[in-house]
Amino acid sequence: MSLNVSLPPELESRVRAHVASGMFGSASEVIREALRLFESYQSVQGAALAALKLDIAQGLADREAGRVAPLDIEAIKAKGRKALAARRQG
């Protein structure tokens, strides 16, 4: 299959630079590799989104089941300051 595509000058320059580097034998190889990387990226993004959705669902289930407590920011800060002071003394 043959396909002609138009690229903006900056992308054309990058494709030519990759070929000139010797890393790729042709512009077609550069584009094929770019598409493979794009598909891999989409796969990773899809997996990350699925994991995030599971985490959100778990958090909502924990809230519904009463397994969460309000966050006391001042207590967290005090604990951190105490730990920092102890580290500076020791």
N, C-alpha and C positions, 0 to 999 in steps of 0.2 A: 504494500500500500504506500502510496506517495501522498504527502500532504504538504502544502506550502503555507507557512504562517508569516504574519508580519509582526515584528517586534519593535518597540520603541528603541531609539538609538542607544540609550544606556543599557538596555538588556542585550541588544545585539552586540555591543562592545564587550559585555561580560561573557557572552557565549564565545565570541572570538578569542578572548583572553584565555578561557579555559582550554580551548583547542590549542592555542599557541603554547600553553604551558606544557603540552605533551601528555597531560593527564587523560585527554580524550582524543580520539582519532578523527572525530567529525562533530559538526554542530548537532547532528541527529543523536549522537551518543550523549551529548550534554543534555539535550531536551529529554531523552529517555530517562536518564538518571534523575533529572529534576522531577519528572513525573513519578518515578518510583519513590523518591523522598517525600513528595507531597502526599502520596497515598499512605505511606508509613506514618506521616505526621497526622493525617486524618484518623488513622486507626488508633494511634496513641491518644489523640484528643477525645475520640469516642469512648475509649476505655476510661479515661480520666473523668469524663462527664458521667458515665455509668457509675463509677465509684463514688462520685460526689452525690449523686442522687440516692445511692444506698446509704451514705452517711447521713444525709438529710432525713431520710425515712427513719433511720435508727434513732436519730435525735428526737424526731416527733413522737415516735413510739415510746421513748424513754420519758418524754414529758407527759404523755397521756397516762403512763403507768406510774407516774409520781416518783420516778427515779432521778429527778433533778432538783437542785436547790438554787435559790437566788445567789447570785455572785456578789460577794462583798469585796469590792475593789479596794476599799481602805484597808481591810485586813490583809489582802494580798500585798499591797504596797508596804505595809508595816512589816510583814514577814520578809519581804525582799530587802528592805532597808536594814533589818536586823541581821540577815545573812551577810549583806555587804559589809556592815560594820564589823562583824565577827571575822570576816576574811581579812579585812584591813588590819585588825589587831593581831591576827595569827600569822 
